[in-house]
Amino acid sequence: MPGKTSPVAVLDANVLVQAPVRDTLLRLAEEPAIYQPLWSDEIIAEVKRTLELKFRIEPHRTARLELTLREHFPEAWVEGYEPLLSQMGNDPKDRHVLAVAAQAKSNLLVTYNLRHFPPSATKPWGVTAIGPSTLLKSLYRRHRKRVLEVLHEQAADIRRTLHEQLNVLHGAVPAFVDAVRHDLGSGL
């Protein structure tokens, strides 16, 4: 479990659909965790639907993903947000995501779709919507050694070099990857 000063962040479905980013974020949430991820049944159902319909991932694999999330992150599941839905002022398709953040009193909502979460809708709930690259850069600035360990482990687990893994991540979280590459210098 992350420390009291560690960020708590609701992860939108569009972030969790991106396998390399999902893997990086989940590894950073494992012990020793440097932040706490949150989501809901509805968010995970959207992840599964997208993976199955858009990426043709078989249902037994998406079911395994959900089971793994439940097993490894039981504290990440937010319930009881439904009464807040009618109070959310953001895009109707994404009100459930902001309601999850409000219910959990999470100060961060991580999404690729920032236009669906304008400050006028998020600020009354004490929530700031940011992109995944922004979250990862922030975690990297605060926990450089841990993030680099995770990136090295991630690359090794799938038989890639760190350079190759950063290339894969660059398309989804370019500012984060650029910050890591800048710090590591020409060694990459």
Buried (B, 14 or more C-beta within 10 A) or exposed (E): EBEEEBBBBBBBBBBBBBBBBBBBBBBBBEEEBBBBBBBBEBBBEBBBEBBBEEEEBEEEEBEEBBEEBEEEBEEBBBEEBEEBEEEBEBBEEBBBBBBBBBBBEBBBBBBBBBEBBEEEBBEEBEBBBBBBBBBBBBBBEBBEEBBBBBBEEBBEEEEBEBEEBBBBBBEBBEBBBBBBBEEBEEEB
